[in-house]
Amino acid sequence: MTIGTETASSGRMRTPWKWNRPRPPFEHLNLRRNPFGEIPLDERPALAIVDVKPLLKLLWPSPVAIQFIGEAGRGKTTHLLALRVHFPHAPYVHLPEDEPLPLIPRAPVLFIDETQRLSPWRRRRLFRQAEILVMGTHEDHSRELRRAGIRYHCFRVGGLSSERLSAIIRQRIEAARRGPGPVPTLGGSSGQALLACYKDDLRAIEHDLYELFQKIDGVGEITIV
């Protein structure tokens, strides 16, 4: 029997069956995804608002180390990955908190995240290994680097202005854009309100915005007070 034709038994027309394609979750916001969800490591450098040109000048002559020091959520990993764009073949190793630590490969250039999780003797071995070493850490390893005879530079990562936060938020939303047309925006003093609540903890701000974007039902200006 063909759908939509008259049947001999009933004498009635059957309504053609239609398949309604489910809308993608964020299509109503003109977005491909929640802008503040977890971003794959290989996509994060493109979203980083970090000027690495001055840092590149510090990496020669080698051996040399750069350490980005700061609390969780302040942007250490973002700085590492933005700098690593210029060393695409250099290993990046993240040292997890509650899991066995991975082996660190031998390479002339290394990017190591969370080096405070290494024991002092493993850090000493690491410092002797690489010609260029870039680290993210909660602890300052300057004393250990001096003892190892390695030239080093330290950068405290933290502090977040309303203007920079607004730029980061715009960047994340634009990266998730689905197509031409309007997308949600944060207006008014929303950036200042987020900073007043979370200080410079960008990770906490992104988590709050993630929950917000899960709930909004249309494109427009969002005001956080």
C-alpha positions as CSV (number, residue, x, y, z in Angstrom):
1,M,0.0,0.0,0.0
2,T,1.4,3.4,-0.9
3,I,1.1,6.1,1.8
4,G,-1.3,8.9,0.8
5,T,-3.4,6.8,-1.6
6,E,-7.0,5.7,-1.1
7,T,-7.5,2.2,0.4
8,A,-10.2,-0.1,-0.9
9,S,-11.2,-1.1,2.6
10,S,-11.6,2.3,4.3
11,G,-12.3,4.7,1.5
12,R,-10.2,7.3,3.4
13,M,-7.0,9.1,2.6
14,R,-4.1,8.3,4.9
15,T,-2.1,11.3,6.0
16,P,1.5,11.0,4.7
17,W,3.9,10.2,7.5
18,K,6.5,13.0,8.0
19,W,9.8,12.7,9.7
20,N,10.6,15.7,11.8
21,R,14.4,16.1,12.1
22,P,15.3,17.1,15.7
23,R,16.8,20.5,15.9
24,P,20.4,20.7,17.0
25,P,20.6,21.7,20.7
26,F,21.9,25.3,20.1
27,E,20.4,26.0,16.7
28,H,18.0,28.4,18.2
29,L,20.9,30.5,19.4
30,N,22.7,30.3,16.0
31,L,25.4,28.3,17.7
32,R,27.0,24.9,17.0
33,R,27.5,24.1,20.7
34,N,27.6,25.7,24.1
35,P,30.5,28.2,23.8
36,F,31.6,27.5,27.3
37,G,31.9,23.8,27.3
38,E,35.2,21.9,27.3
39,I,37.3,22.8,24.3
40,P,39.6,20.2,22.8
41,L,43.3,21.0,23.3
42,D,44.0,21.4,19.6
43,E,41.3,24.1,19.4
44,R,42.3,26.1,22.5
45,P,45.3,28.0,21.0
46,A,43.0,29.7,18.4
47,L,40.8,31.0,21.3
48,A,43.7,32.2,23.4
49,I,44.0,36.0,23.9
50,V,47.8,35.9,24.6
51,D,50.6,37.8,23.0
52,V,53.4,35.3,22.7
53,K,55.8,37.3,20.6
54,P,57.7,38.7,23.7
55,L,57.9,35.2,25.1
56,L,59.4,33.7,22.0
57,K,62.3,36.2,22.2
58,L,63.1,34.8,25.7
59,L,63.7,31.2,24.5
60,W,67.1,31.7,23.1
61,P,69.9,31.0,23.8
62,S,69.0,27.6,25.3
63,P,68.9,25.9,27.7
64,V,66.2,28.1,29.1
65,A,62.9,27.6,31.1
66,I,59.7,29.6,31.3
67,Q,57.3,28.9,34.1
68,F,53.8,30.2,34.3
69,I,52.8,30.4,37.9
70,G,49.2,30.7,39.2
71,E,46.2,29.2,40.8
72,A,43.8,26.8,39.1
73,G,41.6,28.5,36.4
74,R,43.9,31.5,35.9
75,G,45.1,30.6,32.4
76,K,48.4,28.7,32.8
77,T,47.4,26.0,30.3
78,T,46.1,28.6,27.8
79,H,49.6,30.3,27.9
80,L,51.4,27.0,27.4
81,L,49.2,26.0,24.4
82,A,49.4,29.5,22.8
83,L,53.2,29.3,22.9
84,R,53.3,25.7,21.8
85,V,51.7,26.7,18.4
86,H,55.2,27.8,17.4
87,F,56.6,24.3,18.3
88,P,54.0,22.0,16.8
89,H,56.2,18.9,17.2
90,A,57.1,19.5,20.9
91,P,55.4,17.2,23.4
92,Y,52.7,18.6,25.7
93,V,52.3,16.6,28.9
94,H,49.6,17.2,31.5
95,L,50.3,15.7,34.9
96,P,47.0,14.6,36.5
97,E,46.3,15.0,40.1
98,D,44.7,11.7,41.1
99,E,46.2,9.3,38.5
100,P,49.6,7.8,37.9
101,L,51.9,10.3,36.4
102,P,52.7,9.7,32.7
103,L,56.3,9.2,31.4
104,I,57.8,12.4,30.1
105,P,59.4,11.9,26.7
106,R,62.9,13.0,26.0
107,A,62.8,16.0,23.5
108,P,64.7,19.2,23.0
109,V,61.5,21.3,23.6
110,L,59.0,20.3,26.2
111,F,55.7,21.7,27.5
112,I,54.8,20.4,30.9
113,D,51.6,21.3,32.8
114,E,51.2,21.1,36.6
115,T,54.9,20.5,37.3
116,Q,54.3,20.9,41.1
117,R,53.0,17.4,41.0
118,L,56.4,16.0,40.2
119,S,58.7,15.0,43.0
120,P,61.8,17.2,43.4
121,W,64.1,14.5,42.1
122,R,61.9,14.1,39.0
123,R,62.0,17.8,38.4
124,R,65.8,17.9,38.6
125,R,65.9,15.1,36.0
126,L,63.4,17.1,33.9
127,F,65.5,20.3,34.1
128,R,68.6,18.5,32.8
129,Q,66.7,17.0,29.9
130,A,65.3,19.7,27.7
131,E,66.9,22.6,25.9
132,I,63.7,24.6,26.1
133,L,61.3,23.9,28.9
134,V,57.9,25.6,29.3
135,M,56.0,24.8,32.5
136,G,52.6,25.5,34.1
137,T,52.8,25.3,37.9
138,H,51.2,26.3,41.2
139,E,54.6,26.5,42.8
140,D,57.7,28.7,41.9
141,H,60.6,26.4,40.9
142,S,63.1,29.3,40.7
143,R,65.4,27.9,43.4
144,E,65.5,24.5,41.8
145,L,66.2,26.0,38.4
146,R,69.0,28.1,39.8
147,R,70.6,25.1,41.4
148,A,70.4,23.3,38.1
149,G,72.2,26.2,36.4
150,I,69.3,26.9,34.0
151,R,68.4,30.4,32.8
152,Y,64.7,30.9,33.5
153,H,61.9,33.4,33.3
154,C,58.8,33.5,35.6
155,F,55.4,34.9,34.8
156,R,52.6,35.2,37.3
157,V,49.3,34.3,35.5
158,G,46.3,35.9,37.0
159,G,44.4,39.2,37.1
160,L,41.6,39.8,34.7
161,S,40.2,43.1,33.6
162,S,36.6,43.6,32.6
163,E,37.7,44.5,29.0
164,R,39.8,41.3,28.7
165,L,37.1,39.1,30.1
166,S,34.6,40.6,27.6
167,A,37.0,39.9,24.7
168,I,37.4,36.3,25.9
169,I,33.6,35.8,26.1
170,R,33.1,37.3,22.6
171,Q,35.8,35.0,21.2
172,R,34.3,31.9,22.7
173,I,30.8,32.8,21.4
174,E,32.1,33.6,17.9
175,A,34.0,30.3,17.8
176,A,30.7,28.5,18.3
177,R,28.8,30.5,15.7
178,R,26.6,28.4,13.4
179,G,26.1,30.9,10.6
180,P,25.5,34.5,9.6
181,G,23.1,36.5,11.8
182,P,22.9,37.5,15.4
183,V,24.2,35.4,18.3
184,P,23.8,35.9,22.1
185,T,25.9,38.7,23.6
186,L,26.7,39.7,27.2
187,G,25.7,43.3,27.7
188,G,25.9,46.1,30.3
189,S,28.1,45.5,33.2
190,S,27.9,41.7,33.0
191,G,31.7,41.4,32.9
192,Q,32.1,43.4,36.1
193,A,29.4,41.4,37.8
194,L,31.2,38.1,37.0
195,L,34.5,39.5,38.2
196,A,32.9,40.7,41.4
197,C,31.6,37.2,42.0
198,Y,34.5,35.1,40.9
199,K,37.5,37.5,40.9
200,D,40.0,36.3,38.2
201,D,39.0,32.6,38.3
202,L,38.2,32.2,34.6
203,R,37.4,28.6,34.9
204,A,34.6,29.3,37.4
205,I,33.3,32.1,35.2
206,E,33.2,29.8,32.2
207,H,31.3,27.2,34.3
208,D,28.7,29.8,35.3
209,L,28.3,30.9,31.7
210,Y,28.0,27.3,30.5
211,E,25.1,26.7,32.9
212,L,23.5,30.0,31.7
213,F,23.8,29.1,28.0
214,Q,22.2,25.7,28.7
215,K,19.0,27.6,29.7
216,I,18.6,30.7,27.5
217,D,15.9,30.3,24.9
218,G,16.7,32.9,22.3
219,V,19.2,35.3,20.7
220,G,19.6,38.6,22.4
221,E,21.6,40.5,24.9
222,I,22.1,38.8,28.3
223,T,22.6,40.9,31.4
224,I,24.2,39.4,34.5
225,V,23.8,41.4,37.7
